[in-house]
Amino acid sequence: MNKTTKRLLFAVLILLLFLLTVYFVLALYYREGFSLNTWINGVYCTGKTVEEVNSELLSHTEAPDVVIVDKAGEKYTITLADVDYHADFSSALEAYRQEQNPYLWVDNVLFHSRRTLAPVVTVDEEALRRAYNALDFVQTEQKRIKDYSLTRDAEGAYVFTDGLSDRIDLEKAFLALKQIVENGQETLNLQESGCYYEITPDESQKALRNLWKEIERFQTCDIVYCFGEERHPVTAADCAFFLTAENGLPVQDEKGSFVLDEQAVTAYVQSLAEEYDGYGRTRQFHSTRGDVITIDGGTYGSKMDRKKETAYLLEHLLDPGVHTGTPQSHIPSYEREAFCYGKNDIGDTYIEVDMTEQKMYYYEKGVLKLETEIVTGNMRRRMGTPEGVNFVYNKQKNRVLRGPGYASPVKFWMPVKGGIGIHDAGWRKEFGGDIYQTAGSHGCINTPKDKMEELFDCVQIGTPVVMFY
């Protein structure tokens, strides 16, 4: 072996000895801390002690929110900062440090440099329970009736409370919450954690539930009363009111059909009539002159046939065909018909007779079509034209109006109440003013011929005539 080879071998030996010395020096250096190139939860930990790394990890750790999810997907949140949350990575860090072989630090550099560790979490259990008890679902569950019940709501409709389904074992749910908090988890799914009771109803409970299904169907009534443009549906509360009840529950006959309370149905029709009948109603009318007039009486207005409507309901309420969930319009039967129906049955087409101003107006679909001065009944002779909401019940041409001591031919005649009507008065030269006070008519509404002809051509039989002072 020549000198060159010996020198080369000696140099290699010295280098290997140096590298080996460095390797063991590093191994000894990292023996009390974490090995070279160690990362924990994103923190560089090489050479650091457990205490140092724990302190640094805690500086990056905030108290999380824990979310509780129920079967319906509703979420409820507890902020752990409010329950004295504490985290400590020491035991997990020490266990990991013990795993590391300081003499195999090269292996750590190449293969095992990054690790995620979870802390040991502690909270104040009493504070956690208070926060848990304040959650909406917990309070609802604590107040919940633990059975089936059938009661009436504020409007009178039957309502069913299912106190058996989806009942939550609150203590089990709390223990599950405590467990996930201690495990460092942030979501508790109540269903997946088995926090719901499994309850099988008994026979009486099943019978009550089946009764509710029948009531629910019956209370879904399709009948919608139509009063002109207004709609009045038969509500669930109305349907409940129609049922004969004993001990708070509807009565069923031997066939299983509900028994209707005829008096209740009659009272319902009576209330409808009182609300929507126009005949005999006191009305508030916005006059052309600008004020609101209260008008009683008159011949105008609809009057529901109460007997027929009661019979209609008694016949149809037990028919499954009116409990489908699809609204069905129903126009009631009437003893007296009207030009318009509903609470505002005068509508927007009417004749207005202002006897104080001695003016008459005709509105058609809300548009003023005619305005004229008139002469009404003679006040001095106590023949004043009566107030009220009446209607045009006939139209005739070329009539002779007769009464005690007079016979007056007219071209156009529209009676509105008994022998009182609107007509032309060819014998008059002037209209309006205070003529009616001393030289008025026998009670009719005298109108200039040209205006009367125009009005006669426009007005339909049945048109309301609003007459007031």
C-alpha positions in Angstrom: 0.0 0.0 0.0 1.6 3.3 -1.1 1.7 6.5 1.0 -1.1 8.1 -1.0 -3.5 5.3 -0.3 -2.6 5.3 3.4 -3.2 9.0 3.7 -6.6 8.7 1.9 -7.7 6.0 4.2 -6.6 8.0 7.3 -8.5 11.0 6.1 -11.7 9.0 5.5 -11.3 7.5 9.0 -10.8 10.9 10.6 -14.0 12.2 8.7 -16.1 9.2 9.8 -14.9 9.7 13.4 -15.8 13.4 13.2 -19.2 12.7 11.8 -19.8 10.0 14.4 -18.8 12.4 17.2 -21.2 15.1 15.8 -24.0 12.6 15.5 -23.6 11.5 19.2 -23.1 15.1 20.4 -26.5 16.0 18.7 -28.1 12.9 20.2 -26.9 13.9 23.7 -27.9 17.6 23.1 -31.5 16.6 22.2 -31.9 14.0 24.9 -33.7 16.3 27.3 -35.8 18.1 24.6 -37.4 17.3 21.3 -35.4 15.9 18.4 -34.1 17.8 15.4 -36.8 19.0 13.0 -39.8 18.3 15.3 -43.0 20.1 14.6 -46.1 19.8 16.8 -49.4 21.4 15.9 -47.5 23.8 13.5 -45.0 24.8 16.2 -41.2 24.2 15.7 -40.1 22.3 18.8 -36.5 21.2 18.1 -34.4 21.3 21.3 -37.3 22.7 23.4 -38.5 21.1 26.6 -42.0 19.9 27.3 -42.7 22.9 29.4 -41.5 25.3 26.7 -43.5 23.6 24.0 -46.7 23.4 26.2 -46.4 27.1 27.0 -46.1 28.0 23.3 -48.9 25.7 22.2 -51.2 27.2 24.9 -50.5 30.7 23.6 -52.0 29.6 20.3 -54.9 27.8 21.8 -58.3 29.5 22.3 -61.4 28.1 24.1 -63.6 26.7 21.3 -67.3 26.7 20.9 -69.1 23.3 21.2 -72.1 22.8 18.9 -74.9 20.4 19.8 -77.0 19.2 16.8 -80.4 17.7 17.4 -82.3 15.2 15.1 -84.0 18.1 13.2 -80.6 19.6 12.4 -81.0 22.5 14.8 -77.8 23.7 16.3 -77.1 25.0 19.9 -73.8 26.5 20.9 -71.9 26.5 24.2 -68.8 28.8 24.5 -66.3 27.0 26.6 -64.6 30.3 27.6 -67.7 30.8 29.7 -67.2 27.5 31.7 -63.6 28.0 32.9 -61.9 26.1 30.0 -58.4 24.9 30.5 -56.1 23.0 28.2 -52.8 21.2 28.9 -50.6 19.5 26.3 -48.0 18.3 28.9 -48.9 14.7 29.1 -49.3 14.3 25.3 -46.0 16.1 24.8 -44.1 14.0 27.3 -45.5 10.8 25.8 -44.3 12.0 22.3 -40.9 13.0 23.6 -40.5 9.6 25.2 -41.3 8.0 21.8 -38.4 9.8 20.2 -35.0 8.0 20.4 -32.4 10.7 20.6 -29.9 8.4 18.9 -32.2 8.0 15.9 -32.7 11.7 15.2 -31.9 11.2 11.6 -35.0 9.0 11.3 -37.0 11.9 12.8 -35.6 14.3 10.3 -36.4 12.1 7.4 -39.7 10.4 8.3 -41.4 11.6 11.6 -41.0 15.3 11.9 -44.6 16.5 12.2 -47.3 15.5 14.7 -50.7 16.8 15.8 -51.5 16.4 19.5 -54.7 17.1 21.5 -54.6 18.7 24.9 -56.1 17.4 28.1 -59.2 19.6 28.6 -60.9 20.5 31.8 -63.9 22.7 32.5 -65.9 23.7 35.5 -68.6 21.0 35.5 -71.1 23.1 37.4 -70.7 26.0 35.0 -70.9 23.6 32.0 -74.2 22.2 33.4 -75.6 25.7 33.9 -74.7 26.6 30.3 -76.3 23.3 29.1 -79.5 23.9 31.1 -79.8 27.3 29.5 -80.0 25.9 26.0 -83.4 26.2 24.3 -83.8 22.5 23.6 -83.1 21.6 27.2 -85.6 24.0 28.6 -88.2 22.8 26.0 -87.6 19.2 26.9 -87.9 19.9 30.7 -91.3 21.5 30.2 -92.5 18.9 27.7 -95.5 16.8 28.4 -94.3 13.2 28.5 -97.4 11.7 26.8 -99.8 12.2 23.9 -102.4 15.0 24.6 -105.3 16.4 22.7 -106.4 19.9 23.7 -107.8 23.2 22.2 -105.8 26.2 21.2 -106.6 29.8 21.9 -108.9 29.9 18.8 -110.6 26.7 19.8 -109.1 24.3 17.2 -108.0 20.9 18.4 -104.2 20.5 18.7 -102.2 17.3 19.3 -99.1 17.2 21.3 -96.8 14.3 20.8 -94.9 14.0 24.0 -93.4 10.5 23.1 -91.6 11.0 19.9 -88.1 12.5 19.8 -87.8 12.7 23.6 -84.2 13.5 24.7 -82.5 11.8 27.6 -81.1 15.0 29.0 -78.7 13.5 31.5 -77.2 11.2 28.9 -76.9 14.1 26.6 -75.0 16.1 29.2 -72.6 13.2 29.9 -72.0 13.0 26.2 -71.3 16.7 26.1 -68.9 16.5 29.0 -67.1 13.6 27.2 -66.6 15.3 23.9 -65.4 18.5 25.7 -62.8 16.4 27.6 -61.8 14.7 24.3 -61.2 18.1 22.6 -64.1 17.6 20.1 -66.3 20.4 19.1 -69.5 18.8 17.9 -72.1 16.6 19.6 -74.7 14.9 17.4 -77.5 13.9 19.8 -78.9 11.2 17.5 -75.6 9.6 16.7 -74.7 9.6 20.4 -77.9 7.7 21.3 -79.4 10.5 23.3 -83.0 9.9 22.2 -85.4 7.6 24.0 -87.1 4.8 22.1 -90.7 4.7 23.3 -93.5 2.4 22.0 -96.9 3.9 22.6 -99.5 1.7 24.4 -103.0 0.9 23.0 -104.7 3.9 24.5 -102.0 6.2 23.2 -102.3 4.7 19.8 -106.1 5.2 19.9 -105.7 8.9 20.8 -103.2 9.4 18.0 -105.6 7.7 15.5 -108.4 10.0 16.7 -106.2 13.0 16.1 -105.6 11.9 12.5 -109.3 12.0 12.0 -109.7 15.3 13.7 -106.9 16.8 11.7 -108.5 15.7 8.5 -111.9 17.1 9.5 -110.4 20.4 10.6 -108.8 20.8 7.1 -112.0 22.1 5.6 -112.1 23.2 1.9 -115.3 25.3 2.1 -114.6 29.0 1.4 -117.6 31.3 1.6 -117.7 34.0 -1.1 -119.2 37.3 -0.4 -118.5 39.3 -3.5 -114.8 39.8 -3.6 -114.4 38.8 0.1 -113.5 35.3 1.1 -114.4 33.7 4.5 -112.9 30.2 4.9 -114.3 27.7 7.3 -111.3 27.4 9.7 -110.0 24.6 11.9 -111.4 26.3 14.9 -114.8 26.6 13.2 -114.7 22.8 12.5 -113.8 22.0 16.1 -116.7 24.2 17.2 -119.1 22.1 15.0 -118.3 18.8 16.8 -120.2 17.4 19.7 -117.7 16.8 22.5 -117.6 14.8 25.8 -114.8 15.0 28.3 -112.9 17.3 26.0 -112.9 14.9 23.0 -115.2 14.7 19.9 -117.9 12.1 20.0 -118.1 9.4 17.3 -121.0 7.3 16.4 -121.0 3.5 16.0 -119.7 3.9 12.4 -116.8 6.0 13.6 -118.2 9.3 12.1 -118.1 12.5 14.1 -121.4 13.8 15.6 -122.2 17.3 14.6 -123.6 19.8 17.0 -126.5 21.3 15.1 -126.9 24.3 17.5 -123.2 25.1 16.9 -123.6 25.0 13.1 -126.7 27.2 13.4 -124.8 29.7 15.5 -122.0 29.8 13.0 -124.4 30.6 10.2 -126.0 33.2 12.4 -122.6 34.9 12.9 -121.9 34.8 9.2 -125.2 36.5 8.5 -124.6 39.2 11.1 -121.2 39.9 9.7 -122.0 39.9 6.0 -125.8 40.6 5.6 -126.4 44.1 4.2 -130.2 44.3 4.7 -131.0 46.4 7.8 -127.4 47.2 8.4 -126.1 50.6 9.7 -123.5 51.8 7.2 -120.7 54.4 7.2 -120.7 56.2 3.8 -118.1 58.6 2.5 -120.1 61.3 0.8 -119.0 63.3 -2.3 -119.2 66.4 -0.1 -116.4 65.0 2.0 -117.8 63.8 5.3 -118.7 60.3 6.6 -122.4 59.7 6.9 -124.0 57.1 9.2 -127.0 55.7 7.5 -129.6 53.4 9.0 -132.3 51.4 7.3 -133.4 51.2 3.7 -134.5 48.4 1.4 -131.1 47.6 0.0 -128.9 44.7 1.1 -128.5 41.0 0.9 -130.0 38.6 3.5 -128.6 35.1 3.8 -131.0 32.2 3.9 -129.9 30.9 7.3 -131.9 27.7 7.2 -130.6 26.6 3.8 -127.0 27.4 4.8 -127.3 25.5 8.1 -128.7 22.5 6.1 -125.9 22.9 3.6 -123.2 22.7 6.3 -124.9 19.8 8.1 -125.0 17.9 4.9 -121.5 18.6 3.6 -119.3 18.8 6.7 -119.1 15.0 7.1 -118.4 14.6 3.4 -114.7 13.6 2.9 -114.9 15.6 -0.4 -114.7 18.9 1.5 -111.7 17.9 3.5 -109.1 17.4 0.8 -106.9 20.5 1.4 -108.0 22.1 -1.9 -110.2 25.2 -1.3 -113.7 25.1 -2.8 -115.7 28.3 -3.3 -119.2 28.4 -2.0 -121.7 31.1 -2.7 -124.4 31.1 0.0 -128.2 31.0 -0.6 -130.0 34.3 0.0 -133.5 35.3 0.9 -132.7 38.8 -0.5 -130.2 39.4 -3.3 -128.1 42.6 -3.7 -126.2 44.4 -6.4 -123.0 43.7 -4.5 -122.0 41.5 -1.6 -119.7 41.7 1.3 -119.1 44.2 4.1 -118.9 47.0 1.6 -122.0 46.0 -0.4 -122.6 49.4 -1.8 -119.6 48.8 -4.0 -118.3 51.3 -6.5 -121.4 51.6 -8.7 -124.2 53.5 -7.0 -126.5 56.6 -7.0 -125.8 59.1 -4.3 -128.7 61.5 -3.2 -127.5 64.3 -1.0 -130.7 65.9 0.2 -129.0 68.6 2.2 -127.0 69.8 -0.9 -129.9 68.9 -3.2 -127.4 67.1 -5.4 -127.5 63.7 -7.1 -124.4 61.8 -8.3 -124.0 58.6 -10.2 -120.8 56.6 -9.9 -119.9 53.7 -12.1 -116.9 51.5 -11.1 -115.7 54.4 -9.0 -115.9 57.0 -11.7 -118.3 59.9 -11.4 -120.5 59.7 -14.5 -123.3 62.1 -13.7 -123.9 65.1 -11.4 -127.1 67.1 -11.2 -129.2 69.3 -9.0 -132.5 67.9 -7.8 -135.6 68.7 -5.7 -136.6 66.2 -3.0 -139.6 65.9 -0.7 -141.3 69.0 0.7 -140.1 69.5 4.2 -142.7 72.1 5.3 -145.5 69.7 4.4 -143.7 66.9 6.1 -143.1 65.0 2.9 -139.4 64.9 3.2 -137.7 62.1 1.3 -136.6 59.4 3.7 -133.0 58.5 4.4 -131.6 55.0 3.8 -129.8 52.8 1.4 -132.3 51.6 -1.1 -132.1 50.3 -4.7 -133.6 50.7 -8.1 -136.1 47.9 -8.2 -137.7 48.8 -11.6 -137.4 51.0 -14.6 -140.3 52.3 -16.7 -140.9 55.0 -19.3 -144.0 57.2 -19.8 -145.7 56.6 -16.5 -148.3 58.7 -14.7 -147.6 59.0 -11.1 -150.7 59.3 -9.0 -151.4 60.2 -5.4 -153.9 62.1 -3.3 -154.8 65.1 -5.4 -152.3 64.7 -8.2 -151.5 62.8 -11.4 -148.1 63.6 -12.8 -146.9 62.2 -16.2 -143.2 61.4 -16.4 -140.9 60.2 -19.1 -138.6 58.2 -17.0 -139.4 56.4 -13.7 -137.1 54.5 -11.4 -138.7 53.5 -8.1 -136.3 53.0 -5.2 -138.5 52.5 -2.1 -142.3 51.8 -2.3 -143.8 54.7 -4.2 -140.7 56.9 -3.8 -138.5 57.0 -6.9 -136.3 59.1 -9.2 -138.0 60.7 -12.2 -138.0 63.7 -14.5 -140.2 66.7 -13.6 -141.1 68.6 -16.7 -143.2 71.0 -14.7 -140.2 72.4 -12.9 -138.0 75.1 -14.3 -135.5 75.2 -11.5 -133.7 72.6 -9.4 -131.4 72.6 -6.4 -131.0 75.2 -3.7 -133.7 75.3 -0.9 -136.7 74.7 -3.1 -137.4 71.4 -1.3 -137.9 73.3 1.9 -141.2 74.8 0.8 -142.0 73.7 -2.7 -140.6 70.2 -2.7 -142.0 67.0 -4.1 -144.4 64.5 -2.5 -141.3 62.5 -1.5 -139.8 61.6 -4.9 -136.5 62.8 -6.3 -137.3 65.3 -9.1 -134.6 65.4 -11.7 -134.0 67.6 -14.9 -135.3 65.7 -17.9 -132.0 65.6 -19.8 -130.1 64.3 -16.7 -132.9 61.8 -16.0 -132.7 60.4 -19.5 -129.0 60.0 -19.2 -129.3 58.3 -15.8 -132.1 56.0 -17.0 -129.9 54.7 -19.8 -126.9 54.1 -17.5 -128.4 52.5 -14.4 -129.2 48.8 -14.0 -132.0 47.4 -11.9 -130.6 46.6 -8.5 -128.2 49.6 -8.3 -127.9 50.9 -4.8 -129.3 54.4 -4.0 -127.7 56.1 -1.0 -130.0 58.7 0.4 -129.1 61.1 3.2 -129.3 64.6 4.6 
